[in-house]
């Protein structure tokens, strides 16, 4: 049985490699905490908030994220693909997620706001109804993804091949058309 923590605020803690594994946190807030190189094995987070936390190169395996909000966090090079997919709900605001992986995840309704998503792997992910608000998607990969009703209107630097990505009723700004046509060797000025 895992340790259970309810309604606790954690501030300025640097966590060791295995300190989070096999623990369950509900309605907890983590502020200015450092999870660099932590291993999140079989951890559970329900209705939790992470503010100004560092997750660079953390290992998130078989971890439950159920209604979790990340605000101003650094989450570079984190692989979310091994996450527990049951009731998976996450949201990001003012974060850096560069080089992270969401390969083949069902992310319906996730929100990314003012977030850097440089070279993020969304291959095979279900991004239906996801909102990318003012996000940098430079070199992010969308092959075989489902992006139906996804909102890219205020985001930029994306390159999406409509022949390899389902984008039915996705929303794009006129300025973003070159990101949809780049793979067809069409010049838009």
C-alpha positions as a LaTeX table, in Angstrom:
\begin{tabular}{lrrr}
\hline
Residue & $x$ (\AA) & $y$ (\AA) & $z$ (\AA) \\
\hline
Unk1 & 0.00 & 0.00 & 0.00 \\
Unk2 & 1.29 & 3.46 & $-0.89$ \\
Unk3 & 1.59 & 6.44 & 1.43 \\
Unk4 & $-1.33$ & 8.88 & 1.07 \\
Unk5 & $-1.04$ & 12.68 & 1.41 \\
Unk6 & $-4.08$ & 15.01 & 1.35 \\
Unk7 & $-4.32$ & 18.84 & 1.25 \\
Unk8 & $-0.62$ & 19.54 & 1.80 \\
Unk9 & 1.44 & 22.42 & 0.43 \\
Unk10 & 5.07 & 21.65 & $-0.39$ \\
Unk11 & 7.46 & 24.57 & $-0.88$ \\
Unk12 & 11.07 & 24.69 & $-2.07$ \\
Unk13 & 11.81 & 20.97 & $-1.67$ \\
Unk14 & 14.45 & 19.16 & $-3.72$ \\
Unk15 & 13.35 & 15.55 & $-4.07$ \\
Unk16 & 15.71 & 12.59 & $-4.24$ \\
Unk17 & 15.59 & 10.06 & $-7.03$ \\
Unk18 & 13.00 & 7.70 & $-5.49$ \\
Unk19 & 11.28 & 9.96 & $-2.92$ \\
Unk20 & 8.03 & 10.25 & $-4.90$ \\
Unk21 & 7.61 & 6.63 & $-6.01$ \\
Unk22 & 4.65 & 4.62 & $-4.68$ \\
Unk23 & 3.02 & 7.66 & $-3.04$ \\
Unk24 & $-0.42$ & 9.18 & $-3.58$ \\
Unk25 & $-1.06$ & 12.92 & $-3.41$ \\
Unk26 & $-4.55$ & 14.43 & $-3.50$ \\
Unk27 & $-5.35$ & 18.15 & $-3.61$ \\
Unk28 & $-1.71$ & 19.01 & $-2.93$ \\
Unk29 & 0.28 & 21.99 & $-4.18$ \\
Unk30 & 3.98 & 21.91 & $-4.99$ \\
Unk31 & 5.72 & 25.28 & $-5.35$ \\
Unk32 & 9.37 & 25.86 & $-6.31$ \\
Unk33 & 10.10 & 22.15 & $-5.93$ \\
Unk34 & 12.86 & 20.38 & $-7.82$ \\
Unk35 & 12.14 & 16.94 & $-9.27$ \\
Unk36 & 15.19 & 16.87 & $-11.58$ \\
Unk37 & 16.11 & 13.28 & $-12.43$ \\
Unk38 & 13.41 & 11.93 & $-10.06$ \\
Unk39 & 11.81 & 8.59 & $-10.79$ \\
Unk40 & 8.02 & 8.76 & $-10.46$ \\
Unk41 & 7.23 & 5.04 & $-10.29$ \\
Unk42 & 3.58 & 4.19 & $-9.55$ \\
Unk43 & 2.91 & 7.61 & $-8.01$ \\
Unk44 & $-0.58$ & 9.16 & $-8.10$ \\
Unk45 & $-1.50$ & 12.85 & $-8.29$ \\
Unk46 & $-5.19$ & 13.81 & $-8.07$ \\
Unk47 & $-6.33$ & 17.45 & $-8.25$ \\
Unk48 & $-2.76$ & 18.69 & $-7.73$ \\
Unk49 & $-0.97$ & 21.88 & $-8.77$ \\
Unk50 & 2.71 & 22.30 & $-9.60$ \\
Unk51 & 3.94 & 25.91 & $-9.60$ \\
Unk52 & 7.45 & 26.93 & $-10.74$ \\
Unk53 & 8.73 & 23.35 & $-10.38$ \\
Unk54 & 11.60 & 21.73 & $-12.25$ \\
Unk55 & 11.01 & 18.29 & $-13.80$ \\
Unk56 & 13.90 & 18.27 & $-16.29$ \\
Unk57 & 14.78 & 14.68 & $-17.24$ \\
Unk58 & 12.39 & 13.19 & $-14.65$ \\
Unk59 & 11.25 & 9.61 & $-15.29$ \\
Unk60 & 7.46 & 9.36 & $-15.12$ \\
Unk61 & 6.53 & 5.67 & $-15.33$ \\
Unk62 & 3.14 & 4.18 & $-14.48$ \\
Unk63 & 2.19 & 7.41 & $-12.72$ \\
Unk64 & $-1.40$ & 8.67 & $-12.50$ \\
Unk65 & $-2.05$ & 12.32 & $-13.36$ \\
Unk66 & $-5.72$ & 13.07 & $-12.74$ \\
Unk67 & $-6.63$ & 16.75 & $-13.11$ \\
Unk68 & $-3.13$ & 18.09 & $-12.64$ \\
Unk69 & $-2.10$ & 21.66 & $-13.45$ \\
Unk70 & 1.47 & 22.70 & $-14.25$ \\
Unk71 & 2.16 & 26.46 & $-14.01$ \\
Unk72 & 5.53 & 28.01 & $-14.95$ \\
Unk73 & 7.26 & 24.62 & $-14.76$ \\
Unk74 & 10.36 & 23.39 & $-16.60$ \\
Unk75 & 9.58 & 19.94 & $-17.95$ \\
Unk76 & 12.28 & 19.35 & $-20.58$ \\
Unk77 & 12.94 & 15.90 & $-21.99$ \\
Unk78 & 10.22 & 14.07 & $-20.02$ \\
Unk79 & 8.51 & 11.02 & $-21.50$ \\
Unk80 & 4.81 & 11.02 & $-20.63$ \\
Unk81 & 4.12 & 8.01 & $-22.89$ \\
Unk82 & 4.38 & 5.53 & $-19.99$ \\
Unk83 & 1.83 & 7.37 & $-17.87$ \\
Unk84 & $-1.20$ & 5.57 & $-16.43$ \\
Unk85 & $-3.83$ & 6.33 & $-19.07$ \\
Unk86 & $-6.89$ & 5.88 & $-16.82$ \\
Unk87 & $-8.56$ & 9.27 & $-16.13$ \\
Unk88 & $-5.53$ & 11.10 & $-17.50$ \\
Unk89 & $-6.00$ & 14.89 & $-17.39$ \\
Unk90 & $-3.24$ & 17.50 & $-17.43$ \\
Unk91 & $-2.97$ & 21.21 & $-18.25$ \\
Unk92 & 0.07 & 23.42 & $-18.84$ \\
Unk93 & 0.41 & 27.20 & $-18.53$ \\
Unk94 & 3.62 & 29.21 & $-19.05$ \\
Unk95 & 5.71 & 26.02 & $-19.11$ \\
Unk96 & 8.73 & 24.76 & $-21.02$ \\
Unk97 & 8.07 & 21.23 & $-22.34$ \\
Unk98 & 10.81 & 21.12 & $-24.99$ \\
Unk99 & 11.87 & 17.64 & $-26.18$ \\
Unk100 & 9.15 & 15.91 & $-24.14$ \\
Unk101 & 7.13 & 12.97 & $-25.44$ \\
Unk102 & 3.38 & 12.39 & $-25.51$ \\
Unk103 & 3.57 & 9.53 & $-27.99$ \\
Unk104 & 0.22 & 7.75 & $-28.55$ \\
Unk105 & $-1.50$ & 9.34 & $-25.52$ \\
Unk106 & $-5.19$ & 10.24 & $-25.45$ \\
Unk107 & $-5.04$ & 13.90 & $-24.51$ \\
Unk108 & $-8.54$ & 15.06 & $-25.43$ \\
Unk109 & $-9.29$ & 18.48 & $-23.97$ \\
Unk110 & $-5.77$ & 19.18 & $-22.67$ \\
Unk111 & $-4.76$ & 22.84 & $-22.64$ \\
Unk112 & $-1.34$ & 24.27 & $-23.39$ \\
Unk113 & $-1.15$ & 28.03 & $-22.76$ \\
Unk114 & 1.92 & 30.22 & $-23.43$ \\
Unk115 & 4.02 & 27.07 & $-23.49$ \\
Unk116 & 7.21 & 26.19 & $-25.34$ \\
Unk117 & 6.75 & 22.83 & $-27.09$ \\
Unk118 & 9.93 & 22.73 & $-29.18$ \\
Unk119 & 10.60 & 19.29 & $-30.71$ \\
Unk120 & 7.83 & 17.61 & $-28.71$ \\
Unk121 & 6.69 & 14.17 & $-29.87$ \\
Unk122 & 2.91 & 14.04 & $-30.38$ \\
Unk123 & 3.14 & 11.12 & $-32.85$ \\
Unk124 & 0.06 & 8.91 & $-32.71$ \\
Unk125 & $-1.48$ & 11.01 & $-29.92$ \\
Unk126 & $-5.19$ & 11.83 & $-29.77$ \\
Unk127 & $-5.15$ & 15.61 & $-29.56$ \\
Unk128 & $-8.89$ & 16.04 & $-30.21$ \\
Unk129 & $-10.18$ & 19.32 & $-28.81$ \\
Unk130 & $-6.77$ & 20.24 & $-27.39$ \\
Unk131 & $-6.10$ & 23.98 & $-27.17$ \\
Unk132 & $-2.64$ & 25.23 & $-28.07$ \\
Unk133 & $-2.87$ & 28.88 & $-27.02$ \\
Unk134 & 0.14 & 31.01 & $-27.95$ \\
Unk135 & 2.50 & 28.01 & $-28.04$ \\
Unk136 & 5.79 & 27.57 & $-29.88$ \\
Unk137 & 5.53 & 24.21 & $-31.71$ \\
Unk138 & 8.84 & 24.44 & $-33.59$ \\
Unk139 & 9.85 & 20.99 & $-34.89$ \\
Unk140 & 7.12 & 19.23 & $-32.92$ \\
Unk141 & 6.07 & 15.97 & $-34.55$ \\
Unk142 & 2.39 & 15.26 & $-35.32$ \\
Unk143 & 2.59 & 12.23 & $-37.68$ \\
Unk144 & $-0.31$ & 9.80 & $-37.23$ \\
Unk145 & $-1.85$ & 12.08 & $-34.58$ \\
Unk146 & $-5.55$ & 12.89 & $-34.38$ \\
Unk147 & $-6.03$ & 16.65 & $-34.09$ \\
Unk148 & $-9.75$ & 16.93 & $-34.81$ \\
Unk149 & $-11.25$ & 20.18 & $-33.48$ \\
Unk150 & $-7.82$ & 21.11 & $-32.10$ \\
Unk151 & $-7.18$ & 24.83 & $-31.77$ \\
Unk152 & $-3.84$ & 26.03 & $-33.20$ \\
Unk153 & $-5.13$ & 29.53 & $-33.99$ \\
Unk154 & $-2.72$ & 31.55 & $-31.82$ \\
Unk155 & 0.22 & 29.14 & $-31.92$ \\
Unk156 & 3.19 & 29.30 & $-34.24$ \\
Unk157 & 6.17 & 27.51 & $-35.82$ \\
Unk158 & 4.25 & 24.29 & $-36.39$ \\
Unk159 & 4.63 & 22.03 & $-39.40$ \\
Unk160 & 1.80 & 19.55 & $-39.79$ \\
Unk161 & 1.37 & 17.24 & $-42.77$ \\
Unk162 & $-2.41$ & 16.96 & $-43.40$ \\
Unk163 & $-1.77$ & 13.70 & $-45.28$ \\
Unk164 & $-0.33$ & 12.10 & $-42.14$ \\
Unk165 & $-2.37$ & 13.83 & $-39.41$ \\
Unk166 & $-6.14$ & 13.90 & $-38.95$ \\
Unk167 & $-7.09$ & 17.57 & $-38.63$ \\
Unk168 & $-10.83$ & 17.63 & $-39.32$ \\
Unk169 & $-12.36$ & 20.90 & $-38.07$ \\
Unk170 & $-9.03$ & 21.95 & $-36.50$ \\
Unk171 & $-8.66$ & 25.71 & $-36.15$ \\
Unk172 & $-5.71$ & 27.56 & $-37.71$ \\
Unk173 & $-4.94$ & 31.22 & $-38.26$ \\
Unk174 & $-4.35$ & 32.42 & $-41.81$ \\
Unk175 & $-0.72$ & 33.15 & $-40.83$ \\
Unk176 & $-0.25$ & 29.46 & $-39.94$ \\
Unk177 & $-1.14$ & 28.09 & $-43.37$ \\
Unk178 & 2.50 & 27.79 & $-44.38$ \\
Unk179 & 2.94 & 25.26 & $-41.56$ \\
Unk180 & 0.28 & 23.09 & $-43.21$ \\
Unk181 & 1.62 & 23.47 & $-46.72$ \\
Unk182 & 5.38 & 23.16 & $-46.07$ \\
Unk183 & 5.42 & 19.41 & $-46.73$ \\
Unk184 & 3.85 & 20.01 & $-50.16$ \\
Unk185 & 6.72 & 22.29 & $-51.27$ \\
Unk186 & 4.31 & 25.21 & $-51.69$ \\
Unk187 & 5.51 & 28.74 & $-51.00$ \\
Unk188 & 3.13 & 31.01 & $-49.08$ \\
Unk189 & 4.02 & 34.72 & $-48.83$ \\
\hline
\end{tabular}
